[in-house]
Amino acid sequence: MTEPMKCPNCQSEHAYQDRDLWVCPECAHEWSAGGDAAAQAPQEAGVRDAHGNALTDGDSVIVMKDLKVKGSSSVVKGGTKVRNIRLQDATDGHNIACKIDGIGAMNLKSEFVKKA
């Protein structure tokens, strides 16, 4: 019997084949067994917007949908442009620190913004 395929991302031995791709149930990484090494490497870690574009400090982003501000009755409207964001490591998913006109300093999740 052949040696089981290991996940290139987390080295798990529980990977399984799904048609042309291999899938790791532990880290949800998918890769092609016949592809080159560059295609098998996981995407560069970093903060990405809702469309997969990499974000960096100082970027401008646009809020994609209305977001309620926790602890307040105000709302950040969809289409609001936020300038000069700062990226931060956050365990709760709020990985963008910013200042929004009329609301003040707050944290946003990158899944609700797109790069401007």
Backbone hydrogen bonds, N-H to C=O, Kabsch-Sander energy under -0.5 kcal/mol:
donor,donor_aa,acceptor,acceptor_aa,energy
7,C,12,S,-2.1
11,Q,7,C,-1.8
15,A,5,M,-0.6
16,Y,23,V,-2.4
18,D,21,L,-3.4
21,L,18,D,-1.9
22,W,31,W,-3.6
23,V,16,Y,-3.1
24,C,29,H,-2.1
28,A,24,C,-1.7
31,W,22,W,-2.1
33,A,20,D,-0.5
35,G,32,S,-0.7
40,Q,36,D,-1.3
41,A,37,A,-1.2
49,D,53,N,-2.4
50,A,113,V,-2.5
52,G,49,D,-1.6
55,L,47,V,-2.8
58,G,85,I,-3.3
59,D,56,T,-1.7
61,V,82,V,-2.7
62,I,114,K,-2.9
63,V,80,T,-2.6
64,M,112,F,-2.7
65,K,112,F,-0.5
67,L,76,V,-2.7
69,V,74,S,-2.0
70,K,68,K,-0.6
72,S,69,V,-1.8
76,V,67,L,-3.1
77,K,75,V,-0.7
79,G,63,V,-3.7
80,T,77,K,-1.6
82,V,61,V,-3.5
83,R,81,K,-0.5
84,N,58,G,-0.6
85,I,59,D,-2.2
86,R,97,A,-2.5
88,Q,95,N,-1.9
90,A,88,Q,-0.6
93,G,90,A,-0.7
95,N,93,G,-1.6
96,I,108,L,-1.8
97,A,86,R,-3.4
98,C,106,M,-2.6
100,I,104,G,-2.4
103,I,100,I,-1.9
104,G,100,I,-3.2
106,M,98,C,-2.6
108,L,96,I,-2.9
110,S,93,G,-0.6
112,F,109,K,-1.6
113,V,110,S,-1.2
114,K,62,I,-2.0
116,A,60,S,-2.7
